[in-house]
Amino acid sequence: MDKQKNIEIGTRIKDARKKGNLTQSELAKQLSYGSPTVISFIESGERKLKVADLEKIASVLHVTLEFLLSGNTVRTMPTVKTVLRADNDLKPTDIQRIEDFIEALKISRTRRDG
C-alpha cells in the first residue's frame, strides 16, 4: 500500500477507536501490542499493516475490514463472545454461565413467540 492509503486507514482506525471510547493504550493491550506507540504509528500511517493485522483491528473495533480499507461505513455488531473476550477478568466458567443464560433467553422467547 502507498503512504496515502496507510494514512487513510490509520485515520479510520483512529476514528473507530475514539468512537469505541478506547485509548491507544487500551487498543494496544487488546491487540497484544507491547506499546501504545505502535497504535500511534498505525494511526499516523507510519506503520504498514498486513491483512491479518487489519482483520484483528477491525474485530476489536467492531468495524468491517472493508470499512478500514475503503471507508464504507457499515459497522458490525459485536458478538457476545467478542464482548466477553474484552473483559480479561471473567473466568471461562463465568463466560459459560453468561452464554447459557443468553441461550435460555432465546429459547424462552421462541416458546413465547411461538
Residue, then its C-alpha position, 0 to 999 in steps of 0.5 A: m500500500d502507498k503512504q496515502k492509503n496507510i494514512e487513510i486507514g490509520t485515520r479510520i482506525k483512529d476514528a473507530r477507536k475514539k468512537g469505541n471510547l478506547t485509548q491507544s493504550e487500551l487498543a494496544k493491550q487488546l491487540s497484544y501490542g507491547s506499546p501504545t506507540v505502535i497504535s500511534f504509528i498505525e494511526s499516523g500511517e507510519r506503520k504498514l499493516k498486513v491483512a491479518d493485522l487489519e482483520k484483528i483491528a477491525s474485530v476489536l473495533h467492531v468495524t468491517l475490514e472493508f470499512l478500514l480499507s475503503g471507508n464504507t461505513v457499515r459497522t458490525m455488531p459485536t458478538v457476545k463472545t467478542v464482548l466477553r473476550a474484552d473483559n480479561d477478568l471473567k473466568p471461562t466458567d463465568i463466560q459459560r454461565i453468561e452464554d447459557f443464560i443468553e441461550a435460555l433467553k432465546i429459547s424462552r422467547t421462541r416458546r413465547d413467540g411461538 
